[in-house]
């Protein structure tokens, strides 16, 4: 699944285009590597790191999801590894 789509499904961003713009600015890392392409592939087990406001979020992808559902469903797509 595309990185921007997964970030949107997991409800880290309100729209997919906001997620894509964020990734294009190289503010996201997949398994420690900087990523600047919204179409980067995300699979379960990968670790994503990104800053949202003053907080740095490090999450492990647990599932990909089929739709952008309610917040309770979105929380099942990842587990928090670290949050500063």
DAWO-V84399 format. One record per pair of residues at least 6 apart in sequence whose ideal C-beta (glycine too) atoms are under 6 Angstrom apart, sorted by the first residue. I is the first residue (numbers start at 0). J is the second residue. Records with the same first field share a line. If there is no record, write none. Layout:
I: J  J
//
This chain:
0: 41  63
1: 38
2: 22  37  39  41
3: 15  18  19  22  37
5: 41
6: 12  18
7: 15  18
8: 64  67
9: 73  76  77
10: 70  73
12: 18
19: 37
22: 37
23: 35
25: 33  35
26: 49
27: 34  49
28: 48
29: 45  47
30: 45  46
41: 60
43: 60
45: 60
46: 59
47: 58
48: 57
49: 56
55: 83
56: 82
57: 80  81
58: 77  79
59: 78  80
60: 77
61: 77  78
62: 76
64: 76
//
